[in-house]
Structures are given as structure tokens and as C-alpha cells.
Amino acid sequence: MKKITLLLVAALWVLAINNLSAQTPTLEAHFKFDGDLEDETNNYDLSAANAPNIAYVTGADGTVEGAITGFRAADYLETTANFSIKGDANRTVTAWIKTSAVENAEGVNRGIVNMGHRAARRKFTLLINGLKVRNDLFGGGGNSPELTIFDNAWHLLAVVFDKDVGDNGTSTIYVDGVSQAVIDWTTINNGVTLDTSARPLLIGNEEHNTSTNPKTRGFEGAIDDVRVYNGTLTQSEIVVLYNDGTLSNEEVYSKSVNVYPNPVIDELVFENDDVATVEIYNLVGQKLSAKTVSNRRLFLGTLSKGIYMFKLKDNQNKYIASLKVIKD
């Protein structure tokens, strides 16, 4: 019996590890646009053959020539090979944008990142629709409410598609780390099932139903730091991207950091010596404070009751991990 029990435990452990591996998001493409079109993951080459008017401007993080602009109606960047994320695979797309209400007043779609092509359910696009952010599958789509982000300042947009939520999957649109819309694809046009075709990834435009040229919705404004993950980021991970952009492929599931107790009343204890400082954020991404860890202990007696995201850093001020903490 003991031997059988041990074998069962071992089998369950392997199954759990395999499930975790399958669910872990990986960074499939990352374009910083810091004076070039390089993919930081080295997975794709990005071509500007159809974007003769693009130029570099100061980016979201202040980098000179660290973002792209100049997309006209038919301009777009394109990977030279088909993108690997297709079908109904889980995915996350993020991009920093800078645009104005004047540029988007006419209310037409302006593509930011596009997968697939212009056939029902065969594309997946993050775009601007007037003064709203939209996720479109062609044959169905969902919008955020009208927003106040069209102010010529930088804002982080994200869309997360999770096929395991709802019968047909669900998309969540985030703006600056805050959820602005949840799209249940079961309720769109009597049910829309995502089946993205294997096509190159487009940036700065979208595929749509025009027979002469399917790419005539060039983005009006600037785009920076486009990332595509093969999997679903959590809201807390998107908040990390919004706060300082340090979330990389290795950092999505970074070092394992154990703490106790959690929920905590007065003092949080870390089980290792890696953590030197902690930045505390509320669930809408506002940074509340930064505290120093002393002897693996963090005093939280003055922190109000609630749920917080802790960003953990080492003594080199390097990001380690993010942690949800409940304060009693």
C-alpha cells in the first residue's frame, strides 16, 4: 500500500508539473522599437517594406527614438514569417500607445496589433475604435467604454484571451493595468469561436473586409514596446508592465518566494534572503509605498486592510517576483 501511495503521489506530481508548464505564458515576440525593428526574443524578423512613412520618436520610457509613428492608411509592419500563435490558443497582446482624440474623432478602427486574416473568426486584433479600445475577431468584436486616454500621453493597452473561460472563450481589455471590458465570445453574434489563421503578425494596421487593400486602417499616433505572450497574463502581471515594464519572459514566473503569514496582520516573513525592498501597489496599479526588508521581515502594521500587489526586488534593485498579499 505504501508503495502504491508513493507511486500515485509521484504520478500526480508529474501531472501537476506538466499542467503548470502548459499554463505558463511565454514571451513569443517583443518589439521595443529602440531605433530598430528587432525582436528581443529573436523569434521573428519584422519588415518595414510596407511602411515607407514610419519614423522614430521618443518612447514611453523616455528613450530617444524609442517608439514608431507615421503609419498612414495603408502602412504596416509585418513579420517575415507566419506567427506561431493561431487557432484558439490562449494569448496576451500588450502595446504602449500615444494618440489624441482629434486623430480618432471620426470613429473608425485603427489597428495596433493584428494576427490572422480577414475572414470570420480568423483574425485577432487589438485596435482603437473611435475613443474606445476594441478586440476584434472579424465577425464579432467587443469595445471598452469611451476612455480619456486620447490625450497625447503614453498608455498601456492589453488584451488577454482565455479559451477556458466561458463556452467560446473570453477576452479582457486592460488600459493602464485596469480592466475596462470583459468580452464573452459566446454572447457575440450568437457565439463566435476564435480560429486565428496562420499569417504574419501586423503592427500599426489591421486586416479588414476591403477587396482592394485589406490594410487601410493605419494607426494614427505612436506605438512602443509591443509584446505578444503565448498564454494569459494575470492582471497583476499587466500592472507590473504598466508600472515600469520590467516584466520579461523570465520574470513572468520568476523566483519562487515563500512568505508567511498570508493573510498578514503586522509582520510578513520571507523564507530566503533575496528580497531587499518591496514596492506596494493597490489593485488598480497605483504605487502606494516602498519598504525595506530587514532580517527577512517586513513590518506592515500601518497598512490598511485590503488586497495588495507586492513587487519584490533584490539589493541590486532588480525585479524578483510579484506577490499578492492580503492584509488583515
FIGUNU-183322 format. One record per residue: x, z, y of N, C-alpha, C in turn; residue in three letters; residue number from 1; chain. Coordinates in steps of 0.2 Angstrom, whole numbers. Each point is the difference from the previous one (the first is absolute). Layout:
<sites>
SITE   n.c1   n.c3   n.c2  ca.c1  ca.c3  ca.c2   c.c1   c.c3   c.c2  residuo  num  cadena
SITE      X      Z      Y      X      Z      Y      X      Z      Y      ALA  NUM       A
...
</sites>
This chain:
<sites>
SITE   n.c1   n.c3   n.c2  ca.c1  ca.c3  ca.c2   c.c1   c.c3   c.c2  residuo  num  cadena
SITE      4      0     -6     -4      0      6      4      0      6      MET    1       A
SITE      6      4      0      4      0      6      3     -6      1      LYS    2       A
SITE      2     -4     -5      3     -6      1     -4     -5      2      LYS    3       A
SITE     -7      0     -2     -5     -5      2     -1      1      8      ILE    4       A
SITE     -1      7      2     -1      2      7      6     -3      4      THR    5       A
SITE      6      1     -2      5     -2      4      0     -8      1      LEU    6       A
SITE     -1     -4     -6     -1     -7      1     -5     -2      4      LEU    7       A
SITE     -6      3      0     -5     -1      5      1      1      7      LEU    8       A
SITE      4      6      1      2      1      7      5     -5      2      VAL    9       A
SITE      4     -2     -4      5     -5      2     -3     -7      2      ALA   10       A
SITE     -5     -2     -5     -4     -6      1     -3      0      7      ALA   11       A
SITE     -4      6      2     -3      0      6      4      0      6      LEU   12       A
SITE      6      3     -1      5      0      5      3     -7      2      TRP   13       A
SITE      1     -4     -6      2     -7      1     -6     -4      4      VAL   14       A
SITE     -6      1     -2     -6     -3      3      0      2      7      LEU   15       A
SITE      1      6      2     -1      2      7      6     -3      4      ALA   16       A
SITE      6     -1     -3      5     -3      4     -1     -7      1      ILE   17       A
SITE     -3     -4     -5     -2     -7      0     -5     -1      6      ASN   18       A
SITE     -5      4      0     -5      0      4      2      1      7      ASN   19       A
SITE      5      5      1      2      1      7      4     -6      2      LEU   20       A
SITE      4     -3     -4      4     -6      1     -4     -5      3      SER   21       A
SITE     -6     -1     -4     -4     -6      2     -3      1      6      ALA   22       A
SITE     -1      6      2     -4      2      7      5      0      6      GLN   23       A
SITE      6      1     -1      5      0      5      0     -6      4      THR   24       A
SITE     -1      0      7      1     -6      4      7     -2      1      PRO   25       A
SITE      1     -6      0      7     -3      1      0     -4      6      THR   26       A
SITE      5      0      4      0     -4      6      2     -7     -2      LEU   27       A
SITE     -5     -5      0      1     -7     -2      4     -4      5      GLU   28       A
SITE     -2      1      6      3     -4      6      0      4      6      ALA   29       A
SITE      6      0      4      0      4      6      4     -5      5      HIS   30       A
SITE     -4     -2      5      3     -4      6      1      4      6      PHE   31       A
SITE      6      2      2      1      4      6      0     -4      6      LYS   32       A
SITE      2     -7      0      0     -4      6      5      2      5      PHE   33       A
SITE      5      3     -2      6      2      4      4     -6      2      ASP   34       A
SITE     -2     -5      3      4     -5      2      1     -6     -6      GLY   35       A
SITE     -4      2     -5      0     -5     -6     -6      0     -4      ASP   36       A
SITE      0     -4     -5     -6      0     -5      1      3     -6      LEU   37       A
SITE      5      4     -1      2      2     -7     -5      5     -3      GLU   38       A
SITE      0      0     -6     -4      5     -4      4      5     -2      ASP   39       A
SITE     -1      7      2      4      5     -2      1      1     -7      GLU   40       A
SITE     -5     -2     -4      0      1     -7      4     -5     -4      THR   41       A
SITE      1     -6      4      4     -6     -3     -4     -3     -5      ASN   42       A
SITE     -7      1      0     -4     -4     -5     -3     -7      2      ASN   43       A
SITE      0     -1      7     -3     -6      3      4     -2      5      TYR   44       A
SITE      0     -7      1      3     -3      6     -6     -2      4      ASP   45       A
SITE      0      1      7     -5     -2      4      2     -6      5      LEU   46       A
SITE     -4     -5      0      1     -6      3     -4      0      7      SER   47       A
SITE      4     -3      5     -4     -1      7     -1     -7      1      ALA   48       A
SITE      0     -4     -5     -1     -8      1     -6     -1      3      ALA   49       A
SITE     -5      4     -1     -7     -1      3     -1      4      6      ASN   50       A
SITE      5      3      3      0      5      6      5     -2      5      ALA   51       A
SITE     -1     -6      3      5     -2      5      0      4      6      PRO   52       A
SITE     -5      3      2     -1      4      6      2      7      0      ASN   53       A
SITE      2      3     -6      1      7      0      6      2      4      ILE   54       A
SITE      0      6      2      6      3      4      0      8     -2      ALA   55       A
SITE      6      3      2      1      7     -2     -1      4      7      TYR   56       A
SITE     -4      5     -1     -1      5      5      2      7     -2      VAL   57       A
SITE      0      5      5      2      7     -2     -6      2     -5      THR   58       A
SITE      3      4     -5     -5      2     -6     -3      7      2      GLY   59       A
SITE     -4      2     -5     -4      6      0      5      6      1      ALA   60       A
SITE      6     -1     -3      5      6      0      5      0      6      ASP   61       A
SITE     -1     -5      4      4     -1      6      6     -5     -1      GLY   62       A
SITE      0     -2     -6      6     -5     -2     -1     -6      4      THR   63       A
SITE      5     -2      4      0     -6      4      0     -6     -5      VAL   64       A
SITE     -4     -5      1     -1     -6     -5     -2      3     -6      GLU   65       A
SITE     -4      5     -1     -2      3     -6     -7     -1     -2      GLY   66       A
SITE     -4     -6      3     -6     -1     -2     -1     -8      1      ALA   67       A
SITE     -6     -3     -3     -1     -7      1     -6     -1      4      ILE   68       A
SITE      0     -5      4     -6     -2      4      0     -8      1      THR   69       A
SITE     -5     -3      3      0     -7      2     -4     -4     -5      GLY   70       A
SITE     -4      3     -5     -4     -4     -4     -6     -3      4      PHE   71       A
SITE      0     -7     -1     -5     -3      3     -6     -2     -6      ARG   72       A
SITE     -5     -4      2     -5     -1     -5      2     -1     -7      ALA   73       A
SITE      5     -5     -1      2     -2     -6      7      2     -3      ALA   74       A
SITE      3      5      4      6      3     -2      0      5     -5      ASP   75       A
SITE      4      0     -5      0      6     -5      7      0     -3      TYR   76       A
SITE      2      6     -2      6      1     -5     -3      0     -7      LEU   77       A
SITE      5     -2     -5     -3     -1     -7      6      1     -4      GLU   78       A
SITE     -1      4     -6      5      1     -5      1     -7     -3      THR   79       A
SITE      6     -1     -2      2     -6     -4     -2     -1     -7      THR   80       A
SITE     -2      6     -3     -3      0     -6     -7      4      0      ALA   81       A
SITE     -4     -1     -6     -6      3      0      1      8      0      ASN   82       A
SITE     -5      3      3      1      8      0     -2      3     -7      PHE   83       A
SITE      3      5     -2     -1      3     -7     -7      3      0      SER   84       A
SITE     -3      3      5     -6      4      0     -6     -5      0      ILE   85       A
SITE     -4      0     -6     -5     -4      0     -6      3     -4      LYS   86       A
SITE     -5     -4     -2     -6      2     -3     -3      6      3      GLY   87       A
SITE     -2      5     -4     -3      6      3      5      6      0      ASP   88       A
SITE      7     -1      1      5      5      0     -1      5      6      ALA   89       A
SITE      1      6     -1      0      5      5      6     -2      5      ASN   90       A
SITE     -1      1      7      5     -2      5     -1      4      6      ARG   91       A
SITE      5      0      4      0      3      7      3     -5      4      THR   92       A
SITE     -3     -1      6      4     -5      5      0      4      7      VAL   93       A
SITE      6      1      3      0      3      6      4     -4      5      THR   94       A
SITE     -2      0      6      4     -4      6     -1      4      6      ALA   95       A
SITE      5      0      4     -1      2      7     -2     -6      5      TRP   96       A
SITE     -5      1      4     -2     -5      4      0      2      8      ILE   97       A
SITE      1     -5      4     -1      2      7     -4     -6      3      LYS   98       A
SITE     -6      1      3     -4     -5      3     -5      3      5      THR   99       A
SITE     -4     -5      3     -4      3      5     -7     -3     -1      SER  100       A
SITE     -5      4      4     -7     -2     -1     -1     -7      3      ALA  101       A
SITE      4     -2      5     -1     -7      3      1     -5     -5      VAL  102       A
SITE      6      1     -4      2     -5     -5     -5      0     -6      GLU  103       A
SITE     -4      5     -1     -5      0     -5     -7      0      2      ASN  104       A
SITE     -2     -1      6     -6      1      3     -5     -5     -3      ALA  105       A
SITE      2     -6     -2     -4     -5     -3     -3      1     -7      GLU  106       A
SITE      2      5     -3     -3      3     -6      2     -4     -6      GLY  107       A
SITE      5     -5      0      1     -3     -6      6      3     -4      VAL  108       A
SITE      0     -2     -7      5      4     -4      7     -3      2      ASN  109       A
SITE      5      5     -1      7     -1      2      4      3     -6      ARG  110       A
SITE      3     -4     -4      3      2     -6      7      4      1      GLY  111       A
SITE      1      5     -4      6      4      1      4     -1     -7      ILE  112       A
SITE     -3      2     -6      3     -1     -6     -5     -3     -5      VAL  113       A
SITE      2     -6     -3     -5     -3     -5      3     -1     -7      ASN  114       A
SITE     -4      1     -5      2     -1     -7     -5     -5     -2      MET  115       A
SITE      2     -5     -5     -5     -4     -3     -2     -6      4      GLY  116       A
SITE     -6     -3     -1     -2     -6      3     -8      0      2      HIS  117       A
SITE     -2     -5      3     -7      0      3     -5     -2     -5      ARG  118       A
SITE     -1      4     -5     -6     -1     -5     -3      7     -1      ALA  119       A
SITE     -6      0     -2     -4      6     -1      4      5     -4      ALA  120       A
SITE      1      6      3      4      6     -3      7     -1     -2      ARG  121       A
SITE      3     -6      2      7     -2     -2      5      1      5      ARG  122       A
SITE     -2      4      6      5      2      5     -1      7      2      LYS  123       A
SITE      5      3      3      0      7      2      4      0      7      PHE  124       A
SITE     -4      1      5      3      0      7     -1      6      4      THR  125       A
SITE      5      2      3     -1      5      6      1     -3      6      LEU  126       A
SITE     -6      1      4      0     -4      6     -4      3      6      LEU  127       A
SITE      0     -3      6     -4      3      5     -6     -5      1      ILE  128       A
SITE     -6      4      1     -6     -4      1     -3      3      7      ASN  129       A
SITE      2     -4      5     -2      3      7      4      6      1      GLY  130       A
SITE     -4      5      1      3      7      2     -1      5     -6      LEU  131       A
SITE      0     -4     -6      0      4     -6      5     -2     -5      LYS  132       A
SITE      2      4     -5      5     -1     -5     -5     -2     -6      VAL  133       A
SITE      2     -5     -4     -4     -3     -5      5     -1     -7      ARG  134       A
SITE     -3      1     -5      2     -2     -7     -4     -5     -3      ASN  135       A
SITE      2     -6     -1     -4     -6     -2      2     -3     -7      ASP  136       A
SITE     -4     -1     -4      1     -3     -7     -2     -7      0      LEU  137       A
SITE     -3     -3      5     -3     -7      0     -6      0     -4      PHE  138       A
SITE     -6      1      3     -6      1     -4     -2      7      1      GLY  139       A
SITE      3      4      4     -2      7      1      6      3      4      GLY  140       A
SITE     -2      5      4      5      3      4     -3      7      3      GLY  141       A
SITE      4      4      3     -3      6      3      5      2      6      GLY  142       A
SITE     -4      2      5      4      2      7      0      7      1      ASN  143       A
SITE      5      2      4      0      7      3     -5     -1      6      SER  144       A
SITE     -2      6      3     -4      0      6      5     -3      6      PRO  145       A
SITE     -3     -2      6      4     -2      5      4      6      2      GLU  146       A
SITE      7     -2      1      5      5      1      3     -1      7      LEU  147       A
SITE      4      5      2      3      0      7      8     -1     -1      THR  148       A
SITE      2     -4     -5      7     -1     -1      2     -6      3      ILE  149       A
SITE     -4     -4      3      2     -6      3      2      1      8      PHE  150       A
SITE      6      3      0      2      3      6      8     -2      2      ASP  151       A
SITE      2     -5     -3      7     -2      0      5      6     -1      ASN  152       A
SITE     -2      4     -5      4      5     -3      1     -1     -7      ALA  153       A
SITE      5      3     -4      1     -1     -7     -5      4     -4      TRP  154       A
SITE     -3     -2     -5     -4      3     -5      1     -2     -7      HIS  155       A
SITE     -1      5     -4      1     -2     -7     -6     -1     -4      LEU  156       A
SITE     -1     -6     -3     -6     -1     -4      2      0     -7      LEU  157       A
SITE     -5      2     -4      1      0     -8     -6     -1     -3      ALA  158       A
SITE      0     -4     -6     -6     -1     -4      3      2     -7      VAL  159       A
SITE     -4      4     -4      1      2     -6     -5     -2     -5      VAL  160       A
SITE      1     -4     -5     -5     -2     -5      1      3     -6      PHE  161       A
SITE     -5      4     -3      0      4     -6     -5     -3     -4      ASP  162       A
SITE      2     -4     -6     -5     -3     -4     -4      6     -4      LYS  163       A
SITE      3      6     -1     -3      5     -4     -5      4      3      ASP  164       A
SITE     -2     -1      7     -5      3      4     -6     -4      1      VAL  165       A
SITE     -6      1     -3     -5     -4      0      0     -5     -5      GLY  166       A
SITE     -6     -4     -1      0     -5     -5      4     -6      1      ASP  167       A
SITE      1     -2      6      4     -6      2      6      2      4      ASN  168       A
SITE      2      6      0      5      2      4     -2      2      7      GLY  169       A
SITE      5      4      4     -2      2      7      7     -1      4      THR  170       A
SITE     -1     -2      6      5     -1      5     -1      5      5      SER  171       A
SITE      5      3      3      0      5      5      5     -3      6      THR  172       A
SITE     -3      0      6      4     -2      6      2      6      4      ILE  173       A
SITE      7      0      1      2      6      4      3     -3      6      TYR  174       A
SITE     -1      4      6      3     -2      6      4      6      3      VAL  175       A
SITE      7      0      1      4      5      2     -1      6     -5      ASP  176       A
SITE     -1     -1     -6      0      5     -5     -7      3     -1      GLY  177       A
SITE     -5     -2      3     -7      2      0     -5     -5     -3      VAL  178       A
SITE     -4      2     -5     -4     -4     -4     -6     -2      5      SER  179       A
SITE     -1     -7      1     -5     -3      4     -5     -3     -3      GLN  180       A
SITE      1     -2     -7     -6     -4     -3      2      1     -8      ALA  181       A
SITE     -5      1     -4      0      0     -7     -5     -6     -2      VAL  182       A
SITE      3     -5     -4     -4     -6     -2     -1      1     -7      ILE  183       A
SITE     -6      1     -2     -2     -1     -7     -2     -7     -2      ASP  184       A
SITE      5     -3     -4     -1     -8     -1     -7     -1     -4      TRP  185       A
SITE     -2      5     -3     -6     -1     -4     -6     -1      4      THR  186       A
SITE      0      2      7     -6      0      4      1     -7      5      THR  187       A
SITE      5     -3     -1      1     -6      5     -2     -6     -4      ILE  188       A
SITE     -5     -4      3     -2     -6     -2     -2      0     -8      ASN  189       A
SITE     -4      6     -1     -2      1     -7      5      1     -5      ASN  190       A
SITE      6      2      2      6      2     -4      5     -6      0      GLY  191       A
SITE      6      2      3      6     -4      0      5      3     -4      VAL  192       A
SITE      3     -4     -5      5      2     -4      7     -3      2      THR  193       A
SITE      5      3      2      6     -3      2      4     -3     -5      LEU  194       A
SITE      2     -6      1      4     -4     -5      5     -4      4      ASP  195       A
SITE      5      3      3      4     -4      5      5     -5     -4      THR  196       A
SITE      0     -6      3      4     -5     -3      7      1      1      SER  197       A
SITE      4     -3     -4      7      0      0      3     -5      5      ALA  198       A
SITE      1      2      6      2     -4      6      5      3      4      ARG  199       A
SITE      4     -3      4      5      3      5     -4      5      4      PRO  200       A
SITE      4      5      2     -3      5      5      1     -3      7      LEU  201       A
SITE     -5      1      4      0     -3      7      0      6      5      LEU  202       A
SITE      4      0      5      0      5      6     -2     -4      6      ILE  203       A
SITE     -4      3      4     -2     -3      7     -5     -5      0      GLY  204       A
SITE     -4      0     -6     -5     -5      0     -4      1     -7      ASN  205       A
SITE     -6     -3     -1     -4      0     -6     -2     -6     -3      GLU  206       A
SITE     -2      0     -6     -3     -6     -3     -8      1      1      GLU  207       A
SITE     -3     -6      2     -7      1      1     -3     -7     -1      HIS  208       A
SITE     -7     -1      1     -3     -6     -3      0     -5      6      ASN  209       A
SITE      5     -4      1      1     -5      4      3     -6     -4      THR  210       A
SITE     -3     -6      0      2     -5     -4      7     -3      2      SER  211       A
SITE      0      0      7      6     -4      3      6      4      0      THR  212       A
SITE      0      7      1      6      4      0     -3      7     -1      ASN  213       A
SITE      2      3     -6     -3      6     -2      3      6      4      PRO  214       A
SITE      5     -1      4      3      5      3      0     -1      8      LYS  215       A
SITE     -5      2      3     -1     -1      7     -2      6      4      THR  216       A
SITE      2      6     -3     -2      6      3      6      5      1      ARG  217       A
SITE      5     -3      3      6      3      2     -1      7      4      GLY  218       A
SITE      4      5     -2     -1      6      3      3      0      8      PHE  219       A
SITE     -4      3      4      2      0      7      2      7      2      GLU  220       A
SITE      7      0      0      3      7      2      7      0     -4      GLY  221       A
SITE      2      6     -2      6      1     -3     -1      4     -7      ALA  222       A
SITE      4     -2     -5      0      3     -6      7      3     -2      ILE  223       A
SITE      0      6     -3      6      3     -2     -1      4     -7      ASP  224       A
SITE      6      0     -3      0      5     -6     -6     -1     -5      ASP  225       A
SITE      0     -6     -3     -5     -2     -5      2      3     -7      VAL  226       A
SITE     -4      3     -3      1      3     -7     -5     -2     -5      ARG  227       A
SITE      1     -2     -6     -5     -1     -5      2      4     -6      VAL  228       A
SITE     -4      5     -2      1      4     -6     -4     -2     -6      TYR  229       A
SITE      3      0     -6     -4     -2     -6     -2      7     -3      ASN  230       A
SITE     -6      2      3     -3      6     -1     -3      3      6      GLY  231       A
SITE     -3      6     -1     -4      3      6      4      6      3      THR  232       A
SITE      1      0      6      3      5      4     -6      5      1      LEU  233       A
SITE      2      6      1     -5      5      2      0      1      7      THR  234       A
SITE     -5      3      3     -1      1      7      6      3      3      GLN  235       A
SITE      3      6     -4      5      3      3      7     -4      0      SER  236       A
SITE      0     -5     -5      6     -4      1      0     -5      5      GLU  237       A
SITE     -6     -2      2     -1     -5      6      1      4      6      ILE  238       A
SITE     -2      7      0      2      4      6      7      0      1      VAL  239       A
SITE      4      1     -5      7      0      0      3     -6      3      VAL  240       A
SITE     -3     -6     -2      2     -6      3     -1     -1      8      LEU  241       A
SITE     -6      3      1     -2      0      7      4      5      5      TYR  242       A
SITE      2      5     -3      4      5      4      7     -2      2      ASN  243       A
SITE      4     -3     -5      7     -2      1      2     -6     -4      ASP  244       A
SITE     -4     -2     -5      1     -6     -4      6      1     -5      GLY  245       A
SITE      1      6     -2      6      1     -4     -2     -1     -8      THR  246       A
SITE     -7     -1     -1     -2     -1     -7      3     -6     -3      LEU  247       A
SITE      4      0     -5      3     -6     -3     -2      0     -7      SER  248       A
SITE      2     -5     -4     -2     -1     -7      2      7     -4      ASN  249       A
SITE      6      2      2      2      6     -4     -3      6      2      GLU  250       A
SITE     -3      0      6     -3      6      3     -7      1     -1      GLU  251       A
SITE     -3     -5     -3     -7      1     -1     -2      5     -5      VAL  252       A
SITE      4      0     -5      0      6     -5      8      2      0      TYR  253       A
SITE      1      5      4      7      2      1      2      6     -4      SER  254       A
SITE      5      4      2      2      6     -4     -6      4     -1      LYS  255       A
SITE      0      3     -6     -5      5     -2      2      6      3      SER  256       A
SITE     -5      3      5      1      6      3     -5      5     -2      VAL  257       A
SITE      2      5     -3     -5      5     -2     -1      6      5      ASN  258       A
SITE     -6      2      2     -1      6      4     -5      4     -3      VAL  259       A
SITE      0      7      3     -5      4     -2      0      6      5      TYR  260       A
SITE     -6      3      1     -6     -2     -2     -4     -5      4      PRO  261       A
SITE     -4     -4     -3     -4     -5      3     -7     -1     -3      ASN  262       A
SITE     -5      3      4      0      2      7      4      6      1      PRO  263       A
SITE      2      0      7      5      5      2     -3      4      6      VAL  264       A
SITE      2      7      0     -3      4      6      5      1      5      ILE  265       A
SITE      6      2     -2      5      2      5      7     -4     -1      ASP  266       A
SITE      2      0     -6      7     -3     -1      0     -5     -6      GLU  267       A
SITE      3     -6      1      0     -5     -5      8      0     -2      LEU  268       A
SITE      0      0     -7      7      1     -3      2     -7     -3      VAL  269       A
SITE      6     -3      1      2     -6     -3      4      2     -6      PHE  270       A
SITE      0     -3     -6      4      1     -6      6     -3      0      GLU  271       A
SITE      2     -4      5      7     -2      0      3      0      8      ASN  272       A
SITE      6     -2      1      3      1      6      0     -6      4      ASP  273       A
SITE     -3     -6     -2      0     -6      4     -3      0      6      ASP  274       A
SITE     -5      4      1     -5     -1      6      3      5      6      VAL  275       A
SITE      2     -3      5      3      3      6     -5      1      6      ALA  276       A
SITE     -4     -5      1     -6      0      5     -6     -3     -2      THR  277       A
SITE     -6      3      3     -6     -3     -2     -4     -2      6      VAL  278       A
SITE     -3     -6      0     -4     -2      6     -7      0     -3      GLU  279       A
SITE     -4      3      4     -7      2     -2     -5     -5      4      ILE  280       A
SITE     -4     -3     -4     -5     -5      3     -7      2     -2      TYR  281       A
SITE     -5     -1      4     -7      0     -2     -2     -6     -4      ASN  282       A
SITE     -6     -1     -2     -2     -5     -4     -1     -7      3      LEU  283       A
SITE      0      1      7     -1     -7      4      7     -2      2      VAL  284       A
SITE      5      3     -2      7     -2      2      3      2      6      GLY  285       A
SITE     -3      6      3      3      3      6      5      5     -2      GLN  286       A
SITE      6     -1      3      5      5     -2     -1      6      4      LYS  287       A
SITE      0      6     -4     -2      6      3      6      4      2      LEU  288       A
SITE      5      0     -4      6      5      1      6     -2     -5      SER  289       A
SITE      6      2      1      5     -1     -5      3      7     -1      ALA  290       A
SITE      1      2     -6      3      7     -2      6     -1     -4      LYS  291       A
SITE      4      5      1      7      1     -4     -2      4     -7      THR  292       A
SITE      3     -2     -5      0      3     -6      6      5     -1      VAL  293       A
SITE     -2      6     -1      6      5     -1      0      4     -7      SER  294       A
SITE      5     -1     -3      1      3     -7     -6     -2     -4      ASN  295       A
SITE     -2     -7      0     -5     -3     -4     -7      2      2      ARG  296       A
SITE     -1      4      6     -6      2      2     -2     -2      6      ARG  297       A
SITE     -7     -1      1     -3     -3      6     -6      5      2      LEU  298       A
SITE      1      3      6     -5      4      2     -6     -4      4      PHE  299       A
SITE     -6      2     -3     -6     -4      3     -5      4      2      LEU  300       A
SITE      1      7      2     -5      5      1     -4     -2      6      GLY  301       A
SITE      3     -4      5     -4     -2      6     -3     -6      0      THR  302       A
SITE      0     -4     -6     -3     -6     -1     -7      1     -1      LEU  303       A
SITE     -5     -4      3     -7      1     -1     -2     -2     -7      SER  304       A
SITE     -5      2     -3     -3     -2     -6     -2     -7      0      LYS  305       A
SITE      2     -4     -5     -2     -7     -1      5     -3     -5      GLY  306       A
SITE     -1     -7      0      4     -4     -4      5     -4      4      ILE  307       A
SITE      6      0     -2      6     -3      4      4     -5     -4      TYR  308       A
SITE      3     -5      3      6     -3     -3      6      2      2      MET  309       A
SITE      5      2     -4      7      2      1      4     -5     -1      PHE  310       A
SITE      4     -3      5      6     -4     -2      6      4      0      LYS  311       A
SITE      3     -1     -6      6      4     -2      7     -4      2      LEU  312       A
SITE      5      3      3      6     -3      1      6      4     -2      LYS  313       A
SITE      5     -3     -1      6      4     -2      5      2      6      ASP  314       A
SITE      5      2     -1      5      3      6      3     -6      3      ASN  315       A
SITE     -1     -6     -2      2     -6      3     -5     -4      4      GLN  316       A
SITE     -6      4      0     -6     -3      3     -3     -6     -3      ASN  317       A
SITE      2      0     -7     -3     -6     -4     -6      2     -3      LYS  318       A
SITE     -5     -5      0     -6      2     -4      0      1     -7      TYR  319       A
SITE     -3      5     -3      0      2     -7     -6     -2     -3      ILE  320       A
SITE     -6      3      2     -6     -1     -3     -6      2      5      ALA  321       A
SITE     -6     -2     -1     -6      3      3     -4      4     -5      SER  322       A
SITE     -3      6      3     -3      5     -4     -7      2      3      LEU  323       A
SITE     -5      0     -3     -6      3      2      0      7     -1      LYS  324       A
SITE     -2      4      6      0      7     -1     -6      3      3      VAL  325       A
SITE     -3      5     -4     -6      3      2      1      7      3      ILE  326       A
SITE     -2      1      6      2      7      3     -7      4      0      LYS  327       A
SITE      1      6     -3     -6      4      0      1      6      5      ASP  328       A
</sites>
